[in-house]
Amino acid sequence: MIRSDPIRTDTECRHGIRAQRIRPAIVFVLVAGLLLPTVILAQGVLPAISVNADAPGDTAFDTPAALTVVELDSANQDSPGVALSEFLALVPGVSVRNRGNLAQDEQVSIRGFGARSTFGVRGVRLYADGIPATMPDGSGQISHLDFAAADRITVLRGPFSALYGNSSGGVIAVHSASGEGRLQIRSRAMAGSFGTATIGANLLGGMGPVGTNIDLGRLQTDGYRAHSAAQRDIFNAKLTSNPGVHDTLTIIANAVSIPYAQDPLGLDREQFERNPEQASAAALQFNTRKKVGQEQLGLHWERAIGTSQTLRVMVYGGHREVEQFLAIPVFVQADPLRAGGVIDLDGDYAGTDLRWSWQGGTTSLTIGTSLDGQDQRRRGYENFSGDQLGVRGALRRNETNQVRNFDQFAQATWSPTPFWSFEAGLRHSEISFRAVDDYINELNPDDSGKRDYSATTPVLGVMMKPSTELRFYASWGEGFETPTFAELGYRDDGGSGLNLGLEPARSRNFELGMKQRWNDVINGGIVAFRSDSEDEIAVATNASGRSTYRNVGQSRRRGIEAFIQAELGNRWSLDLAFTAIDARFRSGFLVCSGVPCLEPSVPVAAGARIPGIPESMLRLAVVHGGDIGWRFEASMQSIGSTVVNDIGSESAPGYSLLDVGAGYGWRMRSGNLRAFLDVGNVFDTRYVGSVIVNDGNGRYYEPGPGRNVMLGLRWNWQVR
């Protein structure tokens, strides 16, 4: 069940929003911390199917869902370890397309959800050490995820993702290693093609009663394409202690700074085929670029009550700033309703999550609630001053955006016999968007407004266990996805103010799967899935780095996922993942033929492919060797064609890539030393790394890098 409240844009709404503005995030965290001892005794939530559990165990195998746990070994990894695509390539159903463009992040989608995003992550929930990396409005960022400090990544696909709330077409959770055992320093340094270099150090282990994991790193690159240089500095700290016999306290702090990230924009087909390394002329003309800063602090407290109950609470808060220069033409900004070509975002966010779980014999129960908030100041400026382009000019937009979500959820499991288990869950979400317009004049009216959404999403799952090594399961659930503030930010008719007419997308999801293990040597599985959506949120226009969105009726995603993981003996291993997706619109609609969109006039027929989703993905990796001595790796990926616009007039061609690598590890008295060499795209294949859906200028294509080399060194030193 989903309910959308009517739009309000009156003066009363303006004053109401101002009265509801929250304090900065740090104040929220301090207050929540003071109330913690009282709150923890009252409420809680930990889904039985959890991507944020402290230890994976056999959870993935015994869960009636497509759950994958990717184990990381950053100390012995023969790759840079700075991009999500390095780790999730062998997870079926997941597409992480590395644009090589830090200004736009990697393009992440799960079973086709999230593929429409031209920047950041949409339709997929992200977590870092249990703290949401997805904002309350459903928009996510991966720039602050520190993979060098992590020991595993958990990926949940399918119906049970709905237990994590808004925009959960899938869930990705990154877990930092716990600081246990002897204290060690892990240092790393790598350099390679395109002026790319990364350095970092990690302090990991026990320091008295405190488990410590502190990591610092820098990535710098000139980029494969012209005008794609970038720098990213990252910090992550996880401190764990046991203040009481039954208590565990964890503090997580992280920060990211991207002082500059140039954006080369997309290319049209002729430009891509002629010279994929070039930047768009508009990118050079307006010096398109992005600057990001984010600081975040979080706290987990867990208490065991007896042998059957657990209470948990989590609070977090942070601050994020973004400045982005777009390639909006000067003549377009002559319209007084236009918001300019420079985006300036500055805001606080905070939240809390309360958890209680109970295990009693063959039954378990979890109930809880969460509350999250985000206050953001959005300003828009002209991207010119006089005759100078690519600089901040006159103010054209000034508003405060506010979003709140308040969720309650419950989940139960029941195993009446050793051969059967059942799981059921229910989540209710209420999400409120508010906007206060502070840029009002005789040519630009008051565009303040509000929009409220609510939904109740059930999930059901059943698993049959005919033997200790075989599982069959089925699951069903409903999901929903509200538009993000970025998607509400601009109207496709060129008018001012938020696009408050956007409805949330609703989905019904079903999957049927099998999992098999053979003597802990071979692990495999296959799953068939289908997702039917209504009010699909799709790109309406996309020009010069700015996107607008609209609802387009019904859609369907269906497909098959399969994987095999095999230890072949004599230090050989093989991993294979395959995905086939048929994603189509089920109802016809009209789209725009230009920008601005005054009246959609071009028909899209029912049955047309949904753009941005590759029709197939096959990935294979073979490894020989271990952490000490030689290790050789070879990986292959073959990606099917990807439609780039609603009408299907163009597609990014499919491609196949081969990567190889070799490394050698030495065991030393005080630790280990490892050197490696990676060669990516061995045959220098020309391919499209990602696509910009429905680009109004026909610049759909973001080329992937040609042949590239990376040389790296990792030194792990035992302090004591």
Secondary structure by P-SEA (a helix, b strand, c coil): ccccccccccaaaaaaaaaaccccaaaaaaaaaaaaaaaaaccccccccccccccccccccccccbbbbbbbcccccccccccccccccccccbbbbccccccccccccccccccccccccccbbbbccccccccccccccccccccccccbbbbbbccccccccccccbbbbbbcccccccbbbbbbbbbbccbbbbbbbbbbccccccbbbbbbbccccccccccccbbbbbbbbbbbbcccccbbbbbbbbbbbccbbbbbccccaaaaaacccccccccccccccbbbbbbbcbbbbbbbccccbbbbbbbbcbbbbbbbbccccccccccccccccbbbbbbcccccccbbbbbcccbbbbbbccccbbbbbbbbbbccccccccccccccbbbbbbbbbbbbbbbbbbbccccbbbbbbbbbbbbbbbbbbccccccccccccbbbbbbbbbbbbccccccccbbbbccccccccccccccccccccccccccccbbbbbbbbbbbbbbbbcccccccccccbbbbbccbbbbcccccccccccccccccccccccbbbbbccccbbbbbbbbbbbccccccbbbbcccccccccccccccccccccccbbbbbbbbccccccbbbbbbbbbbcccccccccccccccbbbbbbbcbbbbbcccbbbbbbccccccccccccccccccccccccbbbccccccccbbbbbbbcc
